[in-house]
Amino acid sequence: MDMTRELLDLMGIDNQRLALEWVSSAEAARFAEIVTSFTQKIKDLGKNPLGEAA
């Protein structure tokens, strides 16, 4: 993950646009919470600086 974050930074993409979470199939509520939270985080970051190309 660290190397991928570094690559994103080099490409001009905020590395906060990458996340990895482990969720069991029995954790539907937790999965929904993680997805909702990450979606809001991406919205707060704004548009991708690379636009349609990324």
C-alpha positions in Angstrom: 0.0 0.0 0.0 2.8 2.4 0.8 4.4 2.1 -2.6 1.0 2.5 -4.3 0.4 5.6 -2.3 3.8 7.0 -3.4 2.9 6.3 -7.0 -0.4 8.1 -6.7 1.5 11.1 -5.2 3.9 11.0 -8.1 1.0 11.0 -10.6 -0.5 14.0 -8.8 -3.4 12.1 -7.3 -4.1 12.5 -3.6 -3.2 9.2 -2.0 -6.2 9.5 0.3 -8.2 8.3 -2.8 -6.9 4.8 -2.0 -8.2 2.7 0.8 -8.1 -1.0 1.8 -10.4 -2.5 4.4 -11.0 -6.1 5.3 -14.6 -6.9 5.9 -16.2 -10.3 6.5 -19.3 -11.3 4.5 -21.1 -11.4 7.8 -20.4 -7.7 8.4 -22.9 -6.0 6.1 -23.5 -3.0 8.3 -19.8 -2.4 8.7 -19.3 -2.7 4.9 -22.0 -0.2 4.3 -20.5 2.2 6.8 -17.0 1.9 5.3 -18.3 2.5 1.7 -20.4 5.5 2.8 -17.5 7.0 4.8 -15.1 6.6 1.9 -17.5 7.9 -0.6 -17.9 11.1 1.5 -14.2 11.4 1.8 -13.7 11.3 -1.9 -16.5 13.9 -2.4 -14.8 16.1 0.1 -11.5 15.8 -1.8 -13.2 17.1 -4.9 -12.6 16.3 -8.5 -9.7 14.2 -9.5 -7.0 16.6 -10.7 -6.3 14.5 -13.7 -9.9 14.6 -14.8 -11.2 11.9 -17.2 -7.8 10.6 -17.9 -7.4 8.8 -14.5 
